[in-house]
Amino acid sequence: MRELENWLEGIVSVLRMPLGTVECRDYILSLLFLKRVSDVLGDGRWESIKKHNGNLGENLNNALRELTRGHPELEEIVGRVDFRVIDEYRLSKVVNMLDQRRLGLCDVEPDIMGRVYEFLLWKASGGRWRSLGEFYTPDEVADVLVRLLDPEPGMEVYDPCCGSGRLLIKCHLYFKEKYEHANVPPLHFYGQEASYTAYTIAKMNMIIHGIWNAHIRFGDTLQDPAFKEEDGSLKKFDLVIANPPWNQKGYTEEFYRFDPYRRFEFGIPPKESADWGWLQHMYASLKDKGRMAVVLDAGSVSRGSEKEIRKKFVDSDLISAVILLPENLFYNTSASSVIIVIDKGRRPKDGILMINASQFYQKEGRKNRLTQEGIEKIVEVYRRWKEKEFRETSTHKAEADASS
């Protein structure tokens, strides 16, 4: 992470003078997209740009317009940049700096675009920006979420607050590796995001990874969910995976009470936190045998203001597992977090599986990192518990069948 930040710091320092720290964001993202696509496809596009003979700004403009043709949502963000406003010397310097790193699929993490965006937001705020958790889920936490859900062929996977698409990409890569040589139906991906820049990056990410069966929509999911059936009811999915914005404000009691989709029947979340509003939306978006895994601030399972909603979920045997993660994992906060797992088709009668993984971390710079040992233990314990429950349920059912 530190190496990436140093590399980006250098690029920002070159562009800050002509553009300003905030304005250079779209320029860097556009250049990174161009370089990443070229490295992934190996199409020589970047090599051609490097061999420019004057008019570098014009050449970059043309290359980007060509790349985004047919994708109007990408054309809009690229349309905000004009590389001709940057002098040739600085532009050449930035191109050379970008050329120092390969950005192919095997060279960098899958969501390098999202990671860069988050760093640029943090940089523009002077290191004080507080909402990065809305976009960035650490890779190790994403791995746990995906492995707990274990996507199966043909499933529809939904992230109602998809940010840059990181969790959907993780699902895609996990599935691709697991079923590499099998002729199975693909996964279908659905995501919605309220930040327009994050939404466009998610679209870029789907293109880069060749995920053509992805449906990414822009908008506020709680206010106006994008995926609906013909009769106007919510579309339902096999899997829901998410890291919603923690403690989000802005939704009134009236909004929850008169929701046309009847999503909030477990209770009205407090105005200072929509955590259990998000959970209720996700639960309402599950098929009858659907499963979900969501990461939230640890306070969401202990705050008094949400006690009655939690109680209804617990009393209805809806929550399968709660996993306490180490503190200080997330880019913008040192707070602890939890993963809440719901399996709508299998309601546990023996209580909720509680996993304390808070000690499975290692220091990495100013943040902690969930260890591989921690990931393996979480997944192993959950799967053992699930198998045990399945065996006992099957045995009880067989005994009941035999006695009838």
PyMOL commands that set and color helices and strands:
alter all, ss='L'
color gray80, all
select helices_A, chain A and resi 2-19+24-41+45-50+56-68+72-78+83-85+88-98+112-124+132-134+139-149+166-178+196-208+253-257+275-284+298-301+304-315+372-403
alter helices_A, ss='H'
color red, helices_A
select strands_A, chain A and resi 156-159+188-193+214-218+237-242+286-297+319-324+337-343+353-356+361-364+367-370
alter strands_A, ss='S'
color yellow, strands_A
deselect
rebuild
show_as cartoon
